[in-house]
């Protein structure tokens, strides 16, 4: 969406095949154009937000997250549209990645990278309030094992709307068990602000990783939960980014270590 982003930053009207996107930072929220190609989970999710009119909502693909009555986020799956895309070769750094063109379909997509030990997930998201859509962004997570040590790289891309002011985001390693899943490590982190002038933030960097000091252990199955929250310039509400997952992994007691067996996982 780089061409669209550049035009919006210049103040020009942009019409895509899918929809006429809401304007840049100065535009008021609007339900006029639902975000995403027709039939995608993102469009269905925004339509549900329009019907409910919550004061704070975020759609990540077909998952709708609102601020619940107790002040904690509540998520409803409006449309299950997770997609597995073709594997890609490994590459290093922002100049080599395709994050601003891969999976721009309004869904959440996952893919293995360079074999069975690295995976990525990308969520296409829109957010708003009771008056309509305010803005949109992409949230990408790369998980790359170092033996039995989970590691994550995170990217936030501004698509349109006011400046996004991220609060705490978190990478969680989870154990798949009967009942509530357990934790096998937690990594809080903070993106930089993103806007038309500075539209991408990579944490911890374009080549580095956050990692667990705790190693996975046992022959069980694991997954990760990746989510966060943010403010938008000019709005008082706190918005929540729904949880996305790079996939499920196992064989953590077998050399050379943990590997993916399901990418993506809803």
Legacy VTK file of the C-alpha trace (Angstrom):
# vtk DataFile Version 3.0
C-alpha trace
ASCII
DATASET POLYDATA
POINTS 266 float
0.000 0.000 0.000
3.016 2.319 -0.331
1.586 4.193 -3.347
-1.715 4.719 -1.526
0.147 5.913 1.598
2.249 8.410 -0.355
-0.812 9.865 -2.086
-2.707 10.161 1.163
0.232 11.958 2.731
0.142 14.416 -0.179
-3.534 15.116 0.463
-4.839 13.573 -2.750
-8.046 11.594 -3.088
-7.349 7.891 -3.690
-9.761 5.330 -5.059
-8.727 1.662 -5.003
-10.446 -1.348 -6.526
-11.722 -2.269 -3.086
-12.934 1.061 -1.771
-12.305 4.762 -1.406
-10.092 4.924 1.652
-10.853 7.403 4.409
-8.601 10.441 4.361
-5.405 11.034 6.257
-4.997 12.478 9.725
-7.444 15.378 9.257
-10.426 13.238 8.185
-13.292 12.585 10.590
-14.352 8.984 11.301
-16.756 7.635 8.688
-18.700 4.458 7.864
-18.984 5.499 4.232
-16.436 2.990 2.952
-15.816 -0.315 4.670
-12.146 -1.257 4.672
-10.882 -4.225 2.666
-11.844 -6.047 -0.527
-15.415 -7.296 -0.720
-15.954 -10.589 1.071
-12.849 -10.421 3.262
-12.865 -10.849 6.992
-11.778 -7.264 7.525
-14.766 -5.886 5.642
-17.151 -8.204 7.519
-15.580 -7.176 10.819
-15.908 -3.448 10.113
-19.544 -4.029 9.123
-20.097 -5.693 12.526
-18.450 -2.744 14.277
-20.809 -0.449 12.380
-23.780 -2.453 13.634
-22.561 -2.458 17.262
-21.123 1.096 17.372
-18.641 0.500 20.235
-16.722 3.506 21.523
-13.405 1.791 20.740
-12.899 -1.077 18.283
-10.196 -2.701 16.174
-10.607 -5.264 13.409
-7.664 -7.532 12.596
-8.847 -9.530 9.625
-12.189 -10.952 10.804
-11.515 -10.555 14.547
-13.286 -7.660 16.298
-11.788 -6.427 19.568
-13.543 -3.851 21.720
-12.989 -2.418 25.178
-15.202 -4.592 27.363
-17.449 -3.401 30.175
-14.695 -4.199 32.696
-12.143 -2.168 30.769
-10.434 -5.269 29.386
-10.436 -6.095 25.666
-13.053 -8.541 24.380
-12.650 -10.281 21.010
-15.287 -11.811 18.729
-14.437 -13.734 15.551
-16.812 -12.281 12.959
-15.298 -14.121 9.987
-12.638 -16.840 10.070
-10.486 -15.855 7.088
-6.956 -16.859 8.094
-4.904 -17.717 5.041
-1.742 -19.705 4.508
0.370 -18.158 1.781
3.290 -19.606 -0.154
6.578 -20.214 1.692
9.354 -17.727 1.002
13.129 -17.826 1.217
14.778 -16.212 4.216
15.993 -12.643 3.806
17.606 -10.029 6.031
16.577 -6.436 6.720
13.925 -3.988 5.606
15.366 -3.677 2.102
14.789 -7.388 1.517
11.331 -7.911 3.021
7.955 -7.606 1.302
5.825 -6.634 4.294
4.157 -3.693 2.571
2.961 -5.805 -0.371
2.491 -9.325 1.043
-1.027 -10.169 2.234
-2.773 -6.868 1.461
-6.090 -8.712 1.110
-7.811 -7.607 4.295
-7.117 -10.911 6.026
-4.603 -12.380 8.468
-1.936 -14.418 6.661
0.814 -16.745 7.783
3.729 -18.407 6.012
6.840 -20.447 6.739
10.162 -18.812 5.901
13.235 -20.648 4.664
12.155 -24.046 6.048
10.415 -25.300 9.189
11.977 -23.115 11.892
10.885 -19.584 10.977
7.330 -18.330 10.412
5.631 -14.975 9.888
2.104 -13.702 10.374
0.591 -10.437 9.135
-2.666 -8.877 10.242
-4.476 -6.238 8.170
-6.263 -3.987 10.635
-8.684 -1.070 10.804
-9.828 0.754 13.940
-12.369 3.358 14.915
-15.078 4.556 17.276
-18.863 4.792 17.241
-18.712 7.358 14.409
-16.785 5.127 11.996
-13.345 4.120 10.755
-10.451 6.273 11.996
-7.393 4.566 10.510
-5.686 1.366 9.432
-2.381 -0.428 9.963
-0.499 -3.714 9.500
0.977 -5.778 12.342
3.637 -8.343 11.375
5.330 -10.890 13.638
8.309 -13.053 12.670
9.153 -16.017 14.920
12.584 -17.610 14.418
13.745 -20.395 16.704
17.269 -20.686 17.997
17.156 -24.361 18.925
14.542 -24.455 21.688
14.598 -20.695 22.302
11.637 -18.740 20.859
12.598 -15.390 19.269
10.446 -12.642 17.766
10.801 -9.652 15.457
7.876 -7.233 15.178
6.806 -4.653 12.604
4.066 -2.008 12.702
3.105 -0.271 9.431
0.847 2.808 9.243
-1.609 2.651 6.329
-3.789 5.743 6.878
-5.355 7.885 9.591
-3.813 9.954 12.395
-0.514 9.205 14.063
-0.593 5.892 15.941
0.889 6.064 19.434
1.594 2.448 20.482
1.420 1.457 24.113
2.652 -1.943 25.325
2.761 -4.816 22.836
3.611 -8.353 23.933
5.011 -11.582 22.502
3.856 -14.541 24.591
5.081 -18.123 24.364
2.168 -20.418 25.293
1.911 -24.140 26.030
-1.049 -26.006 24.523
-2.767 -27.854 27.367
-6.290 -28.899 28.311
-7.905 -25.860 29.873
-6.275 -22.403 29.920
-2.948 -22.513 28.088
0.199 -22.021 30.144
2.960 -19.458 29.642
6.520 -20.282 28.639
7.890 -16.755 28.432
6.646 -13.205 27.894
8.290 -10.330 25.996
6.734 -6.848 26.387
7.995 -4.234 23.903
7.173 -0.760 22.587
6.870 0.326 18.961
7.726 3.884 17.971
4.997 6.259 16.786
3.949 5.727 13.152
2.267 8.203 10.791
2.368 9.456 7.200
5.796 10.944 7.870
7.299 7.912 9.616
5.179 4.957 8.560
7.064 1.922 9.886
8.502 0.737 13.206
10.589 -2.454 13.607
11.338 -3.868 17.042
13.900 -4.619 18.250
15.348 -3.808 14.774
15.140 -4.929 11.144
17.618 -7.751 11.850
17.472 -8.416 15.612
15.141 -10.467 17.815
13.542 -10.410 21.218
13.997 -13.811 22.826
12.991 -15.834 25.844
15.581 -16.443 28.532
13.486 -19.546 29.306
13.878 -22.442 26.864
10.982 -24.618 25.780
11.075 -28.043 27.364
9.263 -31.333 26.881
7.588 -32.941 23.927
4.407 -30.856 24.097
2.980 -28.384 21.620
3.378 -24.640 21.727
2.099 -21.449 20.101
2.462 -17.718 20.564
0.050 -14.864 21.325
1.041 -11.455 19.944
-1.054 -8.354 20.690
-0.950 -4.787 21.993
-2.707 -1.461 22.445
-2.376 2.067 21.090
-3.774 5.586 21.064
-4.507 7.631 17.935
-3.593 11.324 17.879
-6.674 13.441 18.522
-8.670 10.647 20.207
-8.941 9.750 23.892
-9.876 6.073 23.517
-7.383 3.249 23.971
-7.531 0.819 21.044
-6.553 -2.845 21.254
-4.819 -4.858 18.534
-6.350 -8.370 18.471
-4.160 -11.420 19.059
-2.372 -13.011 16.103
-0.231 -16.176 16.051
2.743 -17.201 13.924
1.641 -20.831 14.158
1.932 -23.954 16.286
5.217 -25.732 16.895
6.481 -28.977 18.450
9.466 -31.392 18.479
11.212 -29.147 20.987
13.213 -32.073 22.430
14.529 -33.201 19.041
17.641 -31.758 17.398
17.904 -29.146 15.937
14.991 -27.896 18.022
11.416 -26.626 17.804
9.765 -26.621 14.386
6.446 -25.508 12.949
3.745 -27.986 12.058
0.838 -25.579 11.456
1.166 -22.143 9.847
-0.937 -20.138 10.324
-3.151 -21.038 13.225
-6.431 -19.258 13.989
LINES 1 267
266 0 1 2 3 4 5 6 7 8 9 10 11 12 13 14 15 16 17 18 19 20 21 22 23 24 25 26 27 28 29 30 31 32 33 34 35 36 37 38 39 40 41 42 43 44 45 46 47 48 49 50 51 52 53 54 55 56 57 58 59 60 61 62 63 64 65 66 67 68 69 70 71 72 73 74 75 76 77 78 79 80 81 82 83 84 85 86 87 88 89 90 91 92 93 94 95 96 97 98 99 100 101 102 103 104 105 106 107 108 109 110 111 112 113 114 115 116 117 118 119 120 121 122 123 124 125 126 127 128 129 130 131 132 133 134 135 136 137 138 139 140 141 142 143 144 145 146 147 148 149 150 151 152 153 154 155 156 157 158 159 160 161 162 163 164 165 166 167 168 169 170 171 172 173 174 175 176 177 178 179 180 181 182 183 184 185 186 187 188 189 190 191 192 193 194 195 196 197 198 199 200 201 202 203 204 205 206 207 208 209 210 211 212 213 214 215 216 217 218 219 220 221 222 223 224 225 226 227 228 229 230 231 232 233 234 235 236 237 238 239 240 241 242 243 244 245 246 247 248 249 250 251 252 253 254 255 256 257 258 259 260 261 262 263 264 265
